[in-house]
Amino acid sequence: MKKYFFLSSILLIMLFVSLSLGYAGQPAVKEDFRPASTNQPGRDYPMVNSEGRVRVQIKAPEAQRVQLDISAVKYYDLVKDTGGVWIGESAPQDEGFHYYQIWIDGAAVPDPGSMFFYGAGRWGSGIEVPAHDQDFYALKNVPHGFLNEKLYFSQITQSWRRCFVYTPPDYETNSKSRYPVLYLLHGSFEDETGWSNQGKVNLILDNLIANEKAVPMIIVMDNGYAFKPKNDLDQGSPPLFAFEEVMVKEIIPMIDGSFRTIADREHRAIAGLSMGANQAIRIAINNLDLFSYIAGFSGTPNYPSADKIDRDKFMNGAFKDGKTLDRKIKLLWLSLGTKEPDPFPGSVGAFRSMLEESGIKYGYYESPGTAHEWLTWRRSLCQFVQLLFK
Amino acid sequence: MKKYFFLSSILLIMLFVSLSLGYAGQPAVKEDFRPASTNQPGRDYPMVNSEGRVRVQIKAPEAQRVQLDISAVKYYDLVKDTGGVWIGESAPQDEGFHYYQIWIDGAAVPDPGSMFFYGAGRWGSGIEVPAHDQDFYALKNVPHGFLNEKLYFSQITQSWRRCFVYTPPDYETNSKSRYPVLYLLHGSFEDETGWSNQGKVNLILDNLIANEKAVPMIIVMDNGYAFKPKNDLDQGSPPLFAFEEVMVKEIIPMIDGSFRTIADREHRAIAGLSMGANQAIRIAINNLDLFSYIAGFSGTPNYPSADKIDRDKFMNGAFKDGKTLDRKIKLLWLSLGTKEPDPFPGSVGAFRSMLEESGIKYGYYESPGTAHEWLTWRRSLCQFVQLLFK
């Protein structure tokens, strides 16, 4: 009896050691994978475990090599089972949303199990790694606003454009109320769908408004890419950027004409992420008659430089007279993820130093444990909108 | 000189013959391919030519076999060039919208060049083959309505659901006007995104309203799948279908509460495609106090049977007293594509015979040259909405 107990103990210890280390001495993968919240309806894969590992599965019986490509730098080899199904997982990922794709014999394709998102210049797979603070963007039993999609023709760019507009839960029922407006800009290689699909802007606002942590507001999400048409002689010249002009002359008048807005600078904010942060700060500083609340998430107009900013020259000296500028701005607000790569910490830091030297007050937030990704921006939005229009 | 001319002529004739027949005597493919309108921004492939052939291209240098899979029945082998890029095209397709996918060494994946659509039970690639009458759903310089997206919790299904609502161009500006409502249902293995993404409902209505061919109306597109939760003992039993109850008790009151509707049966229509046609006709006939306009596109409640309908038994005898029913219905309207496969022509035909025997008047439309696909339903919608609320 004692002998059996001793043998069982040895076996149990061996089992424990092998589970802990896995094969070939690698750290064991925790087998608590669950389907990702970003999956297509009814799909079990991709999955995520409590360590943040992403496991994918795809049937490709004739393939020689299948890999998971996530976080832009790592390729993870999948292993084929006897049924021709490839399976494998990544190293632990940061909490939050990540773009990814699958390589099949040298072809980069979306994972047919995931929903698709526009980012990195393409519609492709994305996956949600549950975050410890995901409650603030969870779908809850609170009143929900509408997300309104509008097509319009831009005379400036001579092209069709699309705008998404969030209206707060009481917008339809309080048919006399007027609302302040936040213009919210996406990043480079993203588009007007980013803030609602990846950014969860409607859920963040629905939750904050339900808890009276944010005032009901309208949020406008347009496309930050806008170029004037060139004539035939100009074809070789650089693109004619026109987003500021489209924003000021077309988007704002359209929104004020179609929605019950409070159409003055005290009730108009502009914010953006990365490229959109650069745009938001520039547009606001150039148009202080239109905006009084300004935010840049993971970006500033001196991007990508980390050099000390020359206030006499930067943005045509807009920050030279800091005191006057400070009086005109109700709130200037910046944010960054603690794991952001170069050049973001350097360039945001140089911009902050310039503000401090100029005597311009600003708010600042750091998203813990996140890089240049959507959880940084969801958290930044959640922090920023609580300060608006109060 | 003459000799050269003669040789050149021979070469030209050979060139012409080879271009006309292609290799191995196959009919030549017309080389007038252009990027599809359904492509991701900036992508050249997939392409469509004037014959309706779909040409795809994908880099897969290590793959052994790559195929295009379109129209559910055909696999077209692609050919690899020296750079590892596979290319090839389908036979001519019907005009209109088609789902498709690519097979890479046995893996079925979306084409990373196309936009993605929900149909056939998955988000995947779709392609638009230009139609001779595509003008009616073209994006034009006319006033455009909004597409509004709303999340709501259904008490009946104990689940979160999503609803898309089209409001006509003058809805925001005529802030006192009230509007009639069309409830528009998708088909099986589709969802609430189908009618706006593949169906182009907003563009069809914008164009018709601009030309005063349709009255301004609100169009509601919800998800036709709705099931009551089961308790633990019921798990093996069939699903508890609840869409009619959700429509009557939750969706209609929500829409009448959130939008400026004319909330009576004279100003409420219901229509659907395929499975949604079956649902629309059943829901309307069961709730004639709510609806007076009814349409089924490519579907009827006797699906999939083509047998003669027994009016005493069919839908609990709802069509038995045809004259009374006929007086209550303002418009009953059916449609079908001329190329629809079995069982649709048979079952729609049997339903029409039953209506005729019952003395129930109905409108009927056939979409020329289209099968059980979205161009049939775009055309049907365009025809039907012109008859509504007049």
Contacts between the chains, C-beta under 8 A, distances in Angstrom:
chain1	res1	chain2	res2	distance
A	40	B	122	6.0
A	40	B	123	5.5
A	41	B	191	7.7
A	42	B	121	7.7
A	58	B	107	5.6
A	58	B	109	7.8
A	59	B	106	6.8
A	59	B	107	6.1
A	59	B	108	7.8
A	60	B	104	7.0
A	60	B	105	5.5
A	60	B	106	5.1
A	60	B	107	3.5
A	61	B	105	7.5
A	61	B	106	4.1
A	62	B	64	5.8
A	62	B	65	6.3
A	62	B	105	3.9
A	62	B	106	4.2
A	63	B	63	7.5
A	63	B	104	7.2
A	63	B	105	4.0
A	63	B	106	6.6
A	63	B	107	6.4
A	64	B	62	5.8
A	64	B	64	7.6
A	64	B	105	7.4
A	65	B	62	6.3
A	66	B	107	7.8
A	84	B	106	6.3
A	102	B	109	7.7
A	104	B	60	7.0
A	104	B	63	7.2
A	104	B	104	4.8
A	104	B	105	6.4
A	104	B	107	5.3
A	104	B	109	7.0
A	105	B	60	5.5
A	105	B	61	7.5
A	105	B	62	3.9
A	105	B	63	4.0
A	105	B	64	7.4
A	105	B	104	6.4
A	105	B	105	5.4
A	106	B	59	6.8
A	106	B	60	5.2
A	106	B	61	4.1
A	106	B	62	4.2
A	106	B	63	6.6
A	106	B	84	6.4
A	107	B	58	5.6
A	107	B	59	6.2
A	107	B	60	3.5
A	107	B	63	6.3
A	107	B	66	7.8
A	107	B	104	5.3
A	107	B	109	7.9
A	108	B	59	7.7
A	108	B	112	6.8
A	109	B	58	7.8
A	109	B	102	7.7
A	109	B	104	7.0
A	109	B	107	7.9
A	109	B	109	4.2
A	109	B	110	6.8
A	109	B	112	5.6
A	110	B	109	6.8
A	110	B	110	5.1
A	110	B	112	6.1
A	110	B	116	7.8
A	112	B	108	6.8
A	112	B	109	5.6
A	112	B	110	6.1
A	112	B	122	6.7
A	112	B	124	6.8
A	115	B	123	6.4
A	116	B	110	7.8
A	116	B	116	4.8
A	116	B	123	6.0
A	121	B	42	7.7
A	122	B	40	6.0
A	122	B	112	6.7
A	123	B	40	5.4
A	123	B	115	6.4
A	123	B	116	6.0
A	124	B	112	6.8
A	139	B	151	6.8
A	139	B	160	5.8
A	141	B	153	5.7
A	144	B	150	6.8
A	144	B	151	4.8
A	144	B	152	6.7
A	146	B	148	4.8
A	146	B	149	6.6
A	146	B	150	5.4
A	146	B	258	8.0
A	147	B	148	7.2
A	147	B	149	4.2
A	147	B	150	7.9
A	148	B	146	4.8
A	148	B	147	7.2
A	148	B	148	4.9
A	148	B	149	7.5
A	149	B	146	6.6
A	149	B	147	4.2
A	149	B	148	7.5
A	149	B	149	7.2
A	150	B	144	6.7
A	150	B	146	5.4
A	150	B	147	7.9
A	151	B	139	6.8
A	151	B	144	4.8
A	151	B	202	7.6
A	152	B	144	6.7
A	153	B	141	5.7
A	160	B	139	5.8
A	172	B	258	4.5
A	172	B	259	7.0
A	173	B	257	7.6
A	173	B	258	7.4
A	175	B	175	7.2
A	191	B	41	7.7
A	202	B	151	7.6
A	257	B	173	7.7
A	258	B	172	4.5
A	258	B	173	7.4
A	259	B	172	7.0
